[in-house]
Amino acid sequence: MTLPPIVLIHGAWLGGWCWYPLQAELLELGFETHALTLTGLAERVHLGTERTGLSTHVTDVLETLTFLDSDGIALVGHSYGAVVAAEVAAARPDLVRHLIVLDGFTLRHGQSLFGKHPELRDVFSPLIGEGFIQPPSAAFLGLPETADTQKVVERLRPMPLRGFADAAQFDAPVHCSRDYVRFTGFPFFGTTAAEVEAEGWGVSEIEAGHMAIMTHAGAVAARLHEILRR
């Protein structure tokens, strides 16, 4: 069967670089992948302003889709990137056939991340200043204390605050297949996984921490392959 191209959407503080391990595994499985960096992060950090937010990031992905020669795209969003992915999928039902969330957030129309999860504002309060959220610790992200982790920490960049404060413009799309992969080593998203399962999403688990896209890339790639071969 023909495998769909995959567009990978990273989470807060990260960039397209965080997908390198997973992209290598997916290439071995025969997938074409595209890992963009959202405005204001990683190599695009110089483009971020206090006005950069969820709608900016949605536009980043929508413009990327414009230049892909496919109308059967799989969007894969991790953490904050899951909100971006869902917005894009709802906006372009003609292009997106699959939505896959990896240990990420989901919102309804009119909700923001701080609105649905007010505890996040409390957690991030010491890190918020001048329109940005400074990167949290490696331990918060569930990364082990290794030399590789230090390289990851050095690449983290402040996240535009409006990404968490802006409201979603759509409900989760229903036109495409929807799957949620929970990483069980990070308990926060247990409730979200239960919510989407009740809404008819396919839900599965991988025994790993929140950054399994890097630490358990082989297992994540195998799960994506399994989902997209159905």
N, C-alpha and C positions, 0 to 999 in steps of 0.2 A: 504494500500500500504506500501511497505518497504521504510523507510526513509533513505537517504544516510548518512554516517558518515560525520561529519563536521570538517574540520581543520581550526582553527581560527588563523589568522596571525595579530599580533598587529602592532601598528605604532611606530613612533620615540619616544624615551625616556621611553617607557613603557616596558611591559614584559607580560608573560603569565598570570600573576596575574590579569591584567586589565579585563580579561574575566570572572572572577568568577561570577559576578551577572548574566551575560547572560547565562553562562553555567548552572546555577541553573534553569533558566527559560526554557532553551532548554531541559534539562533533564525531566522536567515536561511534555513536549510535545512529549517525546519519542525519542529524538535524542541522538546518541552517539557523543561526542565531544572530540577534542584533541586541547589543547592550548599550543603550544611550546613557548619557549622564544628564541629570536634571539640572536646570538653571540654578546657579548659585552654589553648586557643590563640585568637589573634585577639581578637574581641570577647567570647569566653568564657574569657579568660585568668584572670579572677578566680575561676573555678569549679574550677581545677586544684589538686590537692594531690599529695603524694608517693604517694598510693594510686591516682591516676589512671593507667590503663594501657590495654592492648589491649582488655580486656573492656569497659571504660568506653566506648571508641570504637565498639566493635561495637554496644553498646547504643544509642549515639547514632543510628546508622544504622537499626537495627531499629525504633526508635521513629518515625523519619521515615517508613519504609515503611508503618507502620500507618496513616498519614494520607494515603496516596496511593491514589487510586481506580483501581488497576491491578494485574493479576496477571501482567504481562508486562514487568517492569522490567529495564532495562539498568543494571548497576553499572559505573562507570568509576573505577578507582583509580589514582592516580599515586604512585610511589615508596612510602613507608610506607603510604599509603592503599590500595595494592594488597592488602596483608595484611588490612586491615580489610574490604575488599570481598569477598575470598575467604571469610572467616569468615562474613560476612553471607549470601553466596550459599549456602553449605553449610547454614546454619541455617534458611533460608527458601526451600526449593526450590519451594514453592507460589507464590511471588511473583517470583522472579528467573529470567529466561529467558536473560540474556546477562551474561557477565563479561568485561570488557575491562581489561587492565592496560596502563598507559602507563609504560614505563621504570621498572618497580617490582619489589619483592621478592615471592617466593613461598615458602611454608613448608609443611612436612608437620606432621601432628598431633604435638604434643610439642616441636616446634622453636621456638626464639625467634630473633629477628634477631641478637642477640649470639652465640647458640649456633651458628647456621649460618654467620655471618660474624664470627668473633672479631676480625678485623682492624678492624672498626668500633669496637669498644671502645677499641682502641689509638688510632685516629684521633681519637675524640671525648674521650679521657681528659682533655685540658686544658680541655674545655668542660663537664665533668660536676661538679655540685655540688648538694647538698641536694635530691636527687631529680629534677633537671632537667638537660637538655642545652642549653647556651646556643647561639644560632644561629651557624652557621659563616659564613665569608666569602662574599661574592657570587661570588668566583672558584671556590670549592668547588662552589657550585650551578650553575656554568656560565653565569653572567649577565655580559653585557658591561658595560663601564664607561660608563654613560649616566645622564642625569638620571632616567629612568624606573627604572633599577636602584636608585638611591638611595631612591626612594619604596618600592620593594619591601623593601629592607633595613630601612627604618624600621618596617615592618609585621611583621617577623619577631618571634616570641615564643619563649621557652624551651619545649622539647619535654619532656613528662613522660618520665622515664627508663624507666618500666615499659613504655612502648610498645615499646621495643626489648628489654626483658628478659623480658616475659611470653611464655609458650608458646602457640602456636596450639592451638585445641581441635579442629580438623578438618583433614583432608586437603583439597586443592583439589577443588571440586565437579565432578561428572561429568554431572550432570543437565542442565546448561545449555551453550550455546555458549561457548567459551573462546578469547579472542584476546589476543595479546601484541604490543604495538607498541613496538619498541625505537627509542630516539633515539640514533643512531650516534655523535654527538659526545660521548657520555658512556660510555666503554668499560666501566665497572664491570658493567653488566648484560648483557654479551655472553654470559657463561656461563649466566645465568638463562634467557635467550632460547633457548639451545640445549637446556637441560634441558626446558623446557616443550614445545618443538617435538617432542622425543622422546616426550613423553607425549600427543601428539595435538592440541595447541593449534594454532590458526592463528597464524602469526608473520609480521610484516611490519616494515619499517623506515621511518623518516623521518630524513633527513639534517639533524639539528639537535641542540642541546644538551639537557641534562636538563630545563630549564625551557621546553621547546618549547610547553607548554600556554599560555605567555604570549608567548614570542618568535615562535612559528610557529603561532599559533592557527588560521589559515586552513587550513594543511596538516593539522593534527590533526583539525579539524572535518570536513574532506573524507574523511579516513581512517575516522573513526567512521561517517560517512554510508555509505561504501562497505561497511563491515563489517555494519552493521545493516540494510542493504537486501537482504542475501543471502536 
